[in-house]
Amino acid sequence: MPGLSNAIERFIMELFQMTDDNIIEIQRNEMAQYFDCSPSQINYVLSTRFTTHKGYYVESKRGGGGYIRIIKADIKDNEDINDLITNSIGDAISRNKAYHIIDRLYEEDLLSKREAEIIKVSISDRALAGSLENRNQIRADILKNVLLILFK
C-alpha cells in the first residue's frame, strides 16, 4: 500500500500549505472514509511520516468528536533547535533518524546542501564502522556537537 500511504501523506502536506500557523486538525475516521481505507492506515502514515525526527508533533484526542492535531515545528526558532538537539537526537540515534533530521534542516534552509552532505557522511555507518556496539551513541554525539556549532 505504498501508493495509498503516499497519497495520504501528500494530502496532509497540502493541508499544511493552506495554513499559516503550521497546525492542522483532521478527523481520522473522515479521512479514512475519504481514502476508502481503515483508520489504522491513517495511524500508520502519521506514525511513520510525521514523526518528531521529521519535525512534527502529533496530538490525538479520542472519542466522539476526536481529532488529530499535527503541528509542524518551526525549527528556525532557537528554542525549537535546542529541543531538536536535546530531545529528538537524545543519547543515541539511528542513521535513518539522523538523516531525517538533517534533511528537515536542509528543507528549512538551515543547512546548505553541502553542509547536509558533509554531516551525513561524517555520521554514516561506513564512517563509524569501527565502533559497532556504540555506533548510535557516537552518531548522536557527533550530530549534536555539529549542530550546536552551526546554530550557536
Secondary structure, DSSP 8 states (H G I E B T S, - for coil): -HHHHHHHHHHHHHHHHT-SSSEEEE-HHHHHHHHTS-HHHHHHHHHHHS-GGGTEEEEEE-STT-EEEEEE--TTSHHHHHHIIIIII-S---HHHHHHHHHHHHHTTSS-HHHHHHHHHHTSTTTTTT--TTHHHHHHHHHHHHHHHHH-
